[in-house]
């Protein structure tokens, strides 16, 4: 419901001062304001259509960018997975190379130890053989007791 002052404003005189009109013309300010805005809204209709078209284009561009970003993300993930596999293979090759070097070092150390043991044992066996031979020769040079001679 319009206020009293608004109701009274509707009944203001229409026209310039002078001879009074027979009847005051009621003024509807809301209708006048709405009528004033019709051309503005009509002019804005084109801008609204352009904005809607631009919004649609922006939506399509955003969708295309999302799809492109998803494709790029899939490529990056695939490359990263391939890189991980290559890194694992390289690490495994490095470990195998280190293990082979360690194996060769241990084998060389074993061969050296076996050679040392062979030299030491040969020296000891030769010394023991000489000792046994000398004892046998010493026993052979001794005369045999008579009680064992006839047996």
Secondary structure, DSSP 8 states (H G I E B T S, - for coil): ---HHHHHHHT---SSSSS--SS-----HHHHHHHHHHHHHHHHHHHHHHHHHHHHHHHHHHHHHHHHHHHHHHHHHHHHHHHHHHHHHHHHHHHHHHHHHHHHHHHHHHHHHHHHHHHHHHHHHHHHHHHHHHHHHHHHHS---HHHH--
